[in-house]
Amino acid sequence: MATQTFKIAVIGAGPGGCMLARLLHRANINVTIFEAEASVDFRSQGGTLDLRTKTGLAAIKEAGLYEEFLKYARFDGESLVLCDKNRKTYLRRSPLKSGNKIAAAPEIDRAELRGLLLRSIPKDIVRWNHRLRSVTEDRVLQFDHGVEKGFDLVIGADGAWSKVRLLLSQTKPFYSGIGGHSFSIPNAKERAPAAYKLVNRGSVFAFSDGKALIGQQLGDDSINVSAWSRRSEEWMSECGYNPQDGQESKQAVQREFSGWSSDLLNLIEAADTMEAPRSLFMLPVGFRWDNKPGVTLLGDAAHLMTPFAGIGVNLALEDAMKLAHAIIDASKDTRDDALAVKISEYEEEMFRRAKKAQQLTNGAMQDMMFTKDAPRSSIESWCTRMASEHMPSFLYPLVFSGIYVFYFFYKFFI
């Protein structure tokens, strides 16, 4: 069968970009990743995430990496508690037994996932220290050091502030209204046994008063602690302390969360190192662009969301899998416009998937961060949103009514 030879440029060596490169390399398609960072360990990769069966895990399996993934996956990381500032628990999920491989959403540290994907492709596929400045209409990539050209397809996997997206749309991410800090408790089992017991090798999500305090266990026995709250977009310059200073930031967060349960406050007290402060941005729900042959997007570059539904990386990995299918199919099609046609089809399908995910994420954020008296007033809404992701629509009436009836009675006892 006759095939076409393509030269593909991927901008960004995050999970989505690396997954795409892995899948294309296995199909013998010429692909190069250009990454702005100087090396794989240039900065912290953040906390943990769970891979879902139909999205992230499906991509891992298609890439032939599932057995390697199992070396880093935590099947006992499914423990989850959702509570309020007084530790009144509104949802509890027990951890799975260690070694159980039937879990729908095993946890893996972001750093381990990225490392796994990078090791799965030849080193010369990734060109580090290539910060993209712009892309021209004829797909010339302009970097700090010079230009690269001659690509049949340029793919923006370059995150929230994608330079590739600027070639397709002038729409920019907007501030979600939420900002905050992330800290780490290293060697938590020994250094902070109370916090370790609270998190229970899984996650604790505490919401109240437009604030969130989150503790998540990582594979190295550290606990990632995030403190989010509703803030002005200029909060870093208006907050009255140095948000880049770990000790000042820790003290400020302790003041802000004063009055919360001592068990929850212990997550902050026990924290040691701090990551850079963050403001959470998002693209409009349903964001899309007009197809432009030779250029497309995946992951945050295509559908930036806040982390309140925990599905961003899963969606990026699914994007990579679907986009790889499109490119590989085009390589087997002798029509001159085969690649353009397949990419347009990928984008239309991705727009539908992304809009659903954006609606879920934005709804979860509104439920817990912008609803008065959350989580007590919004737990039913939050639960039905999350349940809808995992079941066929014909079950919605039965399951949703069950959720509302359960919490109607449950709230009498807490």
SULCORDA-V443253 format. One record per residue. RES is the residue in three letters. D_LAST is the distance of its C-alpha to the last C-alpha in Angstrom with 1 decimal. Layout:
res=RES d_last=D_LAST
res=RES d_last=D_LAST
This chain:
res=MET d_last=66.7
res=ALA d_last=67.3
res=THR d_last=64.5
res=GLN d_last=63.9
res=THR d_last=63.3
res=PHE d_last=60.7
res=LYS d_last=60.0
res=ILE d_last=56.3
res=ALA d_last=54.8
res=VAL d_last=51.1
res=ILE d_last=49.9
res=GLY d_last=47.0
res=ALA d_last=46.2
res=GLY d_last=42.5
res=PRO d_last=40.9
res=GLY d_last=42.1
res=GLY d_last=45.6
res=CYS d_last=46.0
res=MET d_last=44.8
res=LEU d_last=47.3
res=ALA d_last=50.1
res=ARG d_last=49.4
res=LEU d_last=49.6
res=LEU d_last=52.7
res=HIS d_last=54.4
res=ARG d_last=54.0
res=ALA d_last=55.7
res=ASN d_last=58.6
res=ILE d_last=57.9
res=ASN d_last=58.8
res=VAL d_last=55.8
res=THR d_last=55.4
res=ILE d_last=52.2
res=PHE d_last=52.7
res=GLU d_last=50.0
res=ALA d_last=49.9
res=GLU d_last=48.5
res=ALA d_last=51.1
res=SER d_last=49.6
res=VAL d_last=46.6
res=ASP d_last=45.1
res=PHE d_last=45.9
res=ARG d_last=42.3
res=SER d_last=38.8
res=GLN d_last=37.4
res=GLY d_last=33.8
res=GLY d_last=30.8
res=THR d_last=30.0
res=LEU d_last=29.7
res=ASP d_last=29.2
res=LEU d_last=32.1
res=ARG d_last=31.6
res=THR d_last=33.8
res=LYS d_last=35.6
res=THR d_last=36.1
res=GLY d_last=36.1
res=LEU d_last=36.8
res=ALA d_last=39.3
res=ALA d_last=41.2
res=ILE d_last=41.1
res=LYS d_last=42.6
res=GLU d_last=45.2
res=ALA d_last=46.3
res=GLY d_last=46.9
res=LEU d_last=44.5
res=TYR d_last=41.8
res=GLU d_last=43.3
res=GLU d_last=43.4
res=PHE d_last=39.9
res=LEU d_last=38.7
res=LYS d_last=40.0
res=TYR d_last=37.4
res=ALA d_last=34.5
res=ARG d_last=31.3
res=PHE d_last=29.9
res=ASP d_last=27.3
res=GLY d_last=26.0
res=GLU d_last=23.7
res=SER d_last=20.7
res=LEU d_last=18.2
res=VAL d_last=14.7
res=LEU d_last=13.4
res=CYS d_last=10.9
res=ASP d_last=11.0
res=LYS d_last=13.1
res=ASN d_last=10.7
res=ARG d_last=10.2
res=LYS d_last=6.6
res=THR d_last=8.0
res=TYR d_last=8.7
res=LEU d_last=11.9
res=ARG d_last=13.7
res=ARG d_last=17.3
res=SER d_last=19.2
res=PRO d_last=22.6
res=LEU d_last=25.7
res=LYS d_last=28.2
res=SER d_last=30.8
res=GLY d_last=33.9
res=ASN d_last=32.3
res=LYS d_last=34.3
res=ILE d_last=32.7
res=ALA d_last=29.8
res=ALA d_last=29.7
res=ALA d_last=29.0
res=PRO d_last=30.2
res=GLU d_last=29.9
res=ILE d_last=33.0
res=ASP d_last=33.7
res=ARG d_last=35.3
res=ALA d_last=38.3
res=GLU d_last=38.8
res=LEU d_last=38.8
res=ARG d_last=41.3
res=GLY d_last=43.4
res=LEU d_last=43.4
res=LEU d_last=44.6
res=LEU d_last=47.2
res=ARG d_last=48.7
res=SER d_last=49.1
res=ILE d_last=51.7
res=PRO d_last=55.1
res=LYS d_last=54.9
res=ASP d_last=57.5
res=ILE d_last=55.3
res=VAL d_last=53.2
res=ARG d_last=55.0
res=TRP d_last=53.1
res=ASN d_last=53.6
res=HIS d_last=54.4
res=ARG d_last=52.7
res=LEU d_last=53.3
res=ARG d_last=54.5
res=SER d_last=55.2
res=VAL d_last=56.3
res=THR d_last=59.3
res=GLU d_last=59.9
res=ASP d_last=62.0
res=ARG d_last=59.4
res=VAL d_last=60.9
res=LEU d_last=58.2
res=GLN d_last=58.9
res=PHE d_last=57.6
res=ASP d_last=58.3
res=HIS d_last=61.1
res=GLY d_last=62.7
res=VAL d_last=62.2
res=GLU d_last=61.5
res=LYS d_last=62.6
res=GLY d_last=63.8
res=PHE d_last=60.4
res=ASP d_last=59.9
res=LEU d_last=56.2
res=VAL d_last=54.1
res=ILE d_last=50.3
res=GLY d_last=47.9
res=ALA d_last=45.2
res=ASP d_last=45.1
res=GLY d_last=41.6
res=ALA d_last=40.2
res=TRP d_last=43.5
res=SER d_last=45.7
res=LYS d_last=49.4
res=VAL d_last=50.2
res=ARG d_last=47.9
res=LEU d_last=50.1
res=LEU d_last=52.9
res=LEU d_last=50.9
res=SER d_last=48.9
res=GLN d_last=48.7
res=THR d_last=44.9
res=LYS d_last=43.1
res=PRO d_last=39.5
res=PHE d_last=37.5
res=TYR d_last=34.9
res=SER d_last=31.3
res=GLY d_last=30.2
res=ILE d_last=28.4
res=GLY d_last=29.9
res=GLY d_last=29.1
res=HIS d_last=30.0
res=SER d_last=29.8
res=PHE d_last=30.3
res=SER d_last=30.9
res=ILE d_last=30.2
res=PRO d_last=33.2
res=ASN d_last=33.3
res=ALA d_last=29.6
res=LYS d_last=29.6
res=GLU d_last=32.2
res=ARG d_last=31.7
res=ALA d_last=27.9
res=PRO d_last=26.5
res=ALA d_last=23.0
res=ALA d_last=22.8
res=TYR d_last=24.4
res=LYS d_last=21.9
res=LEU d_last=18.9
res=VAL d_last=20.7
res=ASN d_last=21.7
res=ARG d_last=24.8
res=GLY d_last=22.9
res=SER d_last=21.0
res=VAL d_last=17.9
res=PHE d_last=17.2
res=ALA d_last=15.3
res=PHE d_last=15.6
res=SER d_last=15.3
res=ASP d_last=18.0
res=GLY d_last=20.5
res=LYS d_last=20.5
res=ALA d_last=19.9
res=LEU d_last=20.1
res=ILE d_last=21.1
res=GLY d_last=22.3
res=GLN d_last=24.5
res=GLN d_last=26.6
res=LEU d_last=30.3
res=GLY d_last=33.0
res=ASP d_last=34.7
res=ASP d_last=31.8
res=SER d_last=31.1
res=ILE d_last=27.8
res=ASN d_last=28.0
res=VAL d_last=25.8
res=SER d_last=25.6
res=ALA d_last=24.6
res=TRP d_last=24.8
res=SER d_last=24.6
res=ARG d_last=26.3
res=ARG d_last=29.8
res=SER d_last=33.2
res=GLU d_last=35.6
res=GLU d_last=37.7
res=TRP d_last=35.0
res=MET d_last=37.0
res=SER d_last=39.8
res=GLU d_last=37.8
res=CYS d_last=35.1
res=GLY d_last=37.2
res=TYR d_last=37.2
res=ASN d_last=38.9
res=PRO d_last=36.5
res=GLN d_last=38.9
res=ASP d_last=38.6
res=GLY d_last=36.0
res=GLN d_last=35.6
res=GLU d_last=35.5
res=SER d_last=33.0
res=LYS d_last=30.7
res=GLN d_last=30.9
res=ALA d_last=30.3
res=VAL d_last=27.1
res=GLN d_last=25.9
res=ARG d_last=26.6
res=GLU d_last=25.0
res=PHE d_last=21.6
res=SER d_last=21.8
res=GLY d_last=18.6
res=TRP d_last=16.6
res=SER d_last=15.2
res=SER d_last=18.3
res=ASP d_last=17.7
res=LEU d_last=17.9
res=LEU d_last=20.8
res=ASN d_last=22.5
res=LEU d_last=23.2
res=ILE d_last=25.3
res=GLU d_last=26.9
res=ALA d_last=28.0
res=ALA d_last=29.5
res=ASP d_last=33.2
res=THR d_last=35.1
res=MET d_last=34.3
res=GLU d_last=35.2
res=ALA d_last=36.7
res=PRO d_last=34.4
res=ARG d_last=33.7
res=SER d_last=33.4
res=LEU d_last=32.1
res=PHE d_last=34.6
res=MET d_last=34.8
res=LEU d_last=37.4
res=PRO d_last=37.0
res=VAL d_last=35.2
res=GLY d_last=38.1
res=PHE d_last=40.5
res=ARG d_last=43.8
res=TRP d_last=47.5
res=ASP d_last=50.9
res=ASN d_last=52.3
res=LYS d_last=54.9
res=PRO d_last=56.9
res=GLY d_last=56.7
res=VAL d_last=53.4
res=THR d_last=49.8
res=LEU d_last=46.3
res=LEU d_last=43.4
res=GLY d_last=39.9
res=ASP d_last=38.7
res=ALA d_last=42.2
res=ALA d_last=41.7
res=HIS d_last=38.0
res=LEU d_last=36.4
res=MET d_last=32.6
res=THR d_last=29.7
res=PRO d_last=27.9
res=PHE d_last=24.5
res=ALA d_last=25.1
res=GLY d_last=27.0
res=ILE d_last=29.9
res=GLY d_last=32.8
res=VAL d_last=34.7
res=ASN d_last=34.3
res=LEU d_last=35.8
res=ALA d_last=38.6
res=LEU d_last=39.5
res=GLU d_last=39.6
res=ASP d_last=41.8
res=ALA d_last=44.1
res=MET d_last=44.4
res=LYS d_last=45.2
res=LEU d_last=47.6
res=ALA d_last=49.4
res=HIS d_last=49.9
res=ALA d_last=51.5
res=ILE d_last=53.8
res=ILE d_last=54.9
res=ASP d_last=55.6
res=ALA d_last=57.6
res=SER d_last=59.6
res=LYS d_last=60.8
res=ASP d_last=61.8
res=THR d_last=65.3
res=ARG d_last=64.7
res=ASP d_last=65.1
res=ASP d_last=61.9
res=ALA d_last=59.8
res=LEU d_last=57.7
res=ALA d_last=57.0
res=VAL d_last=56.2
res=LYS d_last=53.7
res=ILE d_last=52.0
res=SER d_last=51.7
res=GLU d_last=50.1
res=TYR d_last=47.7
res=GLU d_last=46.6
res=GLU d_last=46.0
res=GLU d_last=43.8
res=MET d_last=42.0
res=PHE d_last=41.4
res=ARG d_last=39.6
res=ARG d_last=37.4
res=ALA d_last=36.7
res=LYS d_last=35.7
res=LYS d_last=33.1
res=ALA d_last=31.7
res=GLN d_last=31.9
res=GLN d_last=30.0
res=LEU d_last=27.2
res=THR d_last=27.1
res=ASN d_last=27.5
res=GLY d_last=24.8
res=ALA d_last=22.3
res=MET d_last=23.4
res=GLN d_last=23.1
res=ASP d_last=19.5
res=MET d_last=18.2
res=MET d_last=20.9
res=PHE d_last=22.1
res=THR d_last=19.4
res=LYS d_last=18.0
res=ASP d_last=14.3
res=ALA d_last=14.1
res=PRO d_last=12.3
res=ARG d_last=9.8
res=SER d_last=13.1
res=SER d_last=15.0
res=ILE d_last=13.3
res=GLU d_last=15.1
res=SER d_last=18.3
res=TRP d_last=18.1
res=CYS d_last=17.6
res=THR d_last=20.4
res=ARG d_last=22.6
res=MET d_last=22.3
res=ALA d_last=22.7
res=SER d_last=25.8
res=GLU d_last=27.6
res=HIS d_last=27.7
res=MET d_last=28.7
res=PRO d_last=31.5
res=SER d_last=31.1
res=PHE d_last=31.8
res=LEU d_last=28.4
res=TYR d_last=26.5
res=PRO d_last=26.0
res=LEU d_last=24.7
res=VAL d_last=22.4
res=PHE d_last=21.1
res=SER d_last=20.5
res=GLY d_last=18.6
res=ILE d_last=16.3
res=TYR d_last=15.6
res=VAL d_last=15.3
res=PHE d_last=12.8
res=TYR d_last=10.4
res=PHE d_last=11.2
res=PHE d_last=9.8
res=TYR d_last=7.0
res=LYS d_last=5.4
res=PHE d_last=5.9
res=PHE d_last=3.8
res=ILE d_last=0.0
